């Protein structure tokens, strides 16, 4: 009986030591979380992020630690990572209030990255958990507006590309028409040779035109006088 009591006593002591160790870890985790919160309130988001990461090293499953880390990362403009943190957190079973906040911040992360469709879906999930959240409703409408603008811009870019292609095609067609017209103006290659008499007449006409041209040039030269320098004396 005494042996049994001693063994029971030892087991109890081991359990107490294990529990005290867990309490110590929990206290350290909470200390880091509180420190992170203080830095966050001072808008020192980089230090806050460090504190939250240290806290999560002690307890990776901490919902509070993950949520706060996501918020600090978001404030440090790292929207891709904050979206990953919130996405992972959204998959865990949490109460509706926390889920609403997680999806709201996830929507904000996607909104900043201009992933408006994902943002809209996240805000809708947030409202499913908390339909009265006015901030989420406002952000949802804003995301819808930005998505519409994005789609309009994408459509405009497509139309501009089509217009550019059309202009290029019109230019190519115009160049083809010009080439055809030039080909029409060219004398046919198989044209018959002109007669000797016709050739002589053409040469004579050219000579006469050249004489008349030279006479006109000489008359103009006679009229043009070179002005010399003016002298004072």
WOCORKA-V923030 format. One record per helix or strand of 2 or more residues. SS is the DSSP state (H for helix, E for strand). FROM is the first residue (numbers start at 1). LEN is the number of residues. Records with the same first field share a line. If there is no record, write none. Layout:
SS: FROM-LEN ; FROM-LEN
//
This chain:
H: 2-40 ; 45-14 ; 63-13 ; 79-12 ; 96-17 ; 116-14 ; 134-52 ; 196-28
//
